[in-house]
Amino acid sequence: MLGCRHVFHVECIRKRVFGRWPSPRITWSFLNCSACKTQISVQQDHVELYTEIQLLITMKTKIYTMSLERAKYEGLHKHPRL
């Protein structure tokens, strides 16, 4: 059971998380529940899956932060798309 209370087979969630993004372009939709689109969270008793999700969430946060810093450097931080 995910944090959003939707139930999936553990191996299906594992394949989704460890499969990451399917192309060179980094996207984060694989970290969302396929039923409700909220970010996946699992209980700590699934150590491998919990650890990988936490690592990916940390990576996602770092990339977003670095992207915003770069946008500010280039003067794009006030662009409507951001």
C-alpha positions as CSV (number, residue, x, y, z in Angstrom):
1,M,0.0,0.0,0.0
2,L,1.3,3.4,-1.0
3,G,1.1,6.5,1.2
4,C,-1.9,7.6,-0.9
5,R,-3.7,4.4,0.2
6,H,-3.7,2.8,-3.3
7,V,-2.7,-0.8,-3.4
8,F,-0.2,-2.2,-6.0
9,H,1.9,-5.3,-6.2
10,V,5.3,-4.6,-4.7
11,E,7.2,-5.9,-7.7
12,C,5.2,-3.6,-10.0
13,I,6.1,-0.5,-8.0
14,R,9.7,-1.7,-7.8
15,K,9.9,-2.0,-11.6
16,R,8.4,1.5,-12.0
17,V,10.8,3.1,-9.5
18,F,14.0,1.3,-10.6
19,G,13.1,1.7,-14.3
20,R,13.3,5.5,-13.8
21,W,13.0,7.6,-16.9
22,P,12.9,5.7,-20.2
23,S,14.8,8.3,-22.3
24,P,17.8,10.7,-22.0
25,R,15.3,13.4,-20.9
26,I,14.8,13.3,-17.1
27,T,11.1,13.2,-16.1
28,W,9.7,12.5,-12.7
29,S,6.3,11.1,-13.5
30,F,7.5,7.6,-12.6
31,L,7.5,8.7,-9.0
32,N,3.8,9.4,-9.0
33,C,1.0,7.0,-8.2
34,S,-0.6,5.9,-11.5
35,A,-4.1,6.1,-9.9
36,C,-4.0,9.5,-8.3
37,K,-0.8,11.2,-9.5
38,T,0.5,12.0,-6.0
39,Q,4.1,11.3,-5.2
40,I,4.8,7.7,-4.2
41,S,5.7,7.0,-0.6
42,V,6.1,3.6,0.9
43,Q,6.6,2.3,4.5
44,Q,10.1,1.8,5.8
45,D,9.6,-1.9,6.1
46,H,10.3,-2.1,2.3
47,V,13.9,-1.0,2.9
48,E,15.2,-1.3,-0.7
49,L,12.2,0.5,-2.2
50,Y,12.0,3.1,0.5
51,T,15.7,3.9,0.2
52,E,15.6,4.2,-3.6
53,I,12.5,6.5,-3.5
54,Q,14.2,8.8,-0.9
55,L,17.3,8.9,-3.0
56,L,15.3,9.9,-6.1
57,I,13.3,12.5,-4.2
58,T,16.5,14.0,-3.0
59,M,17.9,14.0,-6.6
60,K,14.7,15.6,-7.9
61,T,14.8,18.4,-5.3
62,K,18.5,19.0,-6.0
63,I,17.9,19.2,-9.8
64,Y,15.0,21.6,-9.4
65,T,17.0,23.8,-7.1
66,M,20.0,23.9,-9.5
67,S,17.6,24.6,-12.4
68,L,16.1,27.6,-10.6
69,E,19.5,28.9,-9.8
70,R,20.6,28.6,-13.4
71,A,17.4,30.4,-14.5
72,K,18.1,33.2,-12.1
73,Y,21.7,33.4,-13.5
74,E,20.3,33.6,-17.0
75,G,17.6,36.1,-16.1
76,L,14.8,33.7,-16.8
77,H,13.5,33.3,-13.3
78,K,10.6,35.6,-14.0
79,H,9.5,33.8,-17.1
80,P,5.8,32.8,-17.0
81,R,6.6,29.1,-17.6
82,L,8.6,28.9,-14.4
